[in-house]
Each structure stands twice: as C-alpha cells, then as structure tokens.
Amino acid sequence: MALKCLFFVSLLVVGLATPLAKAQLGGTLDVLIRIQDTLFCTINGNISVNGTATPVFPNAAVLLQCGSGNIVVASSITNSIGRFTILLDTSVFPVSSVLNNCRLLVNTTLATCNDSLGTGLLSSVLQYIGNTVQGTVTIANLRPLVFKLIT
C-alpha cells in the first residue's frame, strides 16, 4: 500500500511540475535547456584538483551572454552552496545556437569571495552533457566547459 501511495504522489508531482514549467516560460514546451553547475571560489571557478577543501562562491551573479554584442539573455545568482541554474526555451534559444554563440560570465569579482583572488571575473563557453526527460518535456543539459579569468 505504501508503494502505491509513493507511486501516486510521484505521478502527481510530475504532473504538476510540467505545466508549471510551461507556464513560467510562456507557452508549450517540447525541449528546455538547463544550464547548471556549482561555482567555486578559485581562480578558475572549479574545484581544487589536489583534494583540499574548496570553498564555494555564494551570491555570485551568473550571466548568459550571447552574440557579438554579449547581450545578456538570462541570469542567475548562485545559492549558499554555489549552485546556479538557468532555464531557456528552445523555441527562442536553439541548443546549437546557445552552444555556438553564448558564454557564461560571472559578473561578481573573485575578491567578493576571497580578497587574495583580485578583481577579475570568470567566463566560460558551454558544453552539452546529455538530455533528461521529465514527463513530456525533454531537457538539454548544459554546463560550463572551463571558467577562465578575465582581468
């Protein structure tokens, strides 16, 4: 009985989440883009390679810039554990266009999380890491390839 109840609740959550995502992004969706990662307070925004504890970068503004004019088309703020998510509708932003014409810019200086890192910003192109299906929506998952310091 408990298994049936859990299954019903799971179906209910998926059934309610899909229309909510469609409503938030306006219209009907077949494919959605999710750009998501964790930003660390390092010179390249990545976790330390030597295994030492690496602090995250909370409250950092992450901008998605596209085109030759670096137009900001979406943004996010990292949470307390350095995580950010940006969602896009592929009817407006095709996956190939985002991969070829957009970049992420961390528009909060590194000095905000660590004075010794200076006033530079971080930037990265995007990489495709696969699709996820949730209900009737296919989500193309993207993440930063490698953040680089811009001074």
Backbone hydrogen bonds, N-H to C=O, Kabsch-Sander energy under -0.5 kcal/mol:
donor,donor_aa,acceptor,acceptor_aa,energy
5,C,1,M,-2.2
6,L,2,A,-2.4
7,F,3,L,-2.3
8,F,4,K,-2.4
9,V,5,C,-2.5
10,S,6,L,-2.3
11,L,7,F,-2.3
12,L,8,F,-2.3
13,V,9,V,-2.4
14,V,10,S,-2.3
15,G,11,L,-2.6
16,L,12,L,-2.0
17,A,13,V,-2.4
18,T,14,V,-1.9
20,L,16,L,-1.3
21,A,17,A,-2.4
22,K,18,T,-2.1
23,A,19,P,-2.6
24,Q,20,L,-2.5
25,L,21,A,-1.6
26,G,22,K,-0.7
26,G,23,A,-0.5
32,L,138,T,-2.7
33,I,88,L,-2.9
34,R,140,A,-2.6
35,I,33,I,-0.5
35,I,86,I,-3.0
36,Q,34,R,-0.6
36,Q,142,L,-1.9
37,D,84,F,-1.6
39,L,82,G,-3.1
40,F,45,G,-2.1
41,C,55,P,-2.8
42,T,40,F,-2.0
45,G,42,T,-0.9
51,G,48,S,-0.6
57,F,39,L,-2.5
59,N,78,T,-1.5
60,A,57,F,-0.6
62,V,60,A,-0.5
62,V,76,S,-3.3
63,L,61,A,-0.5
63,L,105,L,-3.2
64,L,74,A,-3.0
65,Q,63,L,-0.7
65,Q,103,R,-2.9
66,C,71,I,-2.4
67,G,101,N,-2.2
70,N,67,G,-1.6
71,I,66,C,-2.2
73,V,64,L,-2.8
73,V,71,I,-0.6
74,A,64,L,-1.0
76,S,62,V,-2.1
78,T,60,A,-2.4
79,N,83,R,-2.2
82,G,79,N,-2.1
84,F,37,D,-2.3
86,I,35,I,-2.5
88,L,33,I,-2.3
90,T,31,V,-1.5
90,T,88,L,-0.5
92,V,89,D,-1.5
93,F,89,D,-2.6
98,V,94,P,-2.3
99,L,95,V,-2.6
100,N,96,S,-2.0
101,N,97,S,-2.4
102,C,98,V,-1.4
103,R,65,Q,-2.5
104,L,124,S,-3.2
105,L,63,L,-2.5
106,V,122,L,-3.1
107,N,61,A,-2.4
107,N,105,L,-1.0
110,L,120,G,-2.1
111,A,118,G,-1.4
112,T,109,T,-1.6
113,C,110,L,-1.4
114,N,110,L,-1.9
117,L,114,N,-2.2
118,G,115,D,-1.2
121,L,150,I,-2.7
122,L,106,V,-0.9
123,S,148,K,-2.0
124,S,104,L,-2.1
127,Q,143,R,-2.8
129,I,141,N,-3.0
130,G,141,N,-0.7
132,T,139,I,-2.3
134,Q,132,T,-0.5
134,Q,137,V,-2.9
137,V,134,Q,-2.1
138,T,30,D,-2.4
139,I,132,T,-3.9
140,A,32,L,-3.3
140,A,138,T,-0.6
141,N,130,G,-3.0
141,N,139,I,-0.7
142,L,34,R,-2.9
142,L,140,A,-0.5
143,R,127,Q,-2.1
145,L,125,V,-2.6
147,F,44,N,-0.6
148,K,123,S,-2.9
150,I,121,L,-3.5
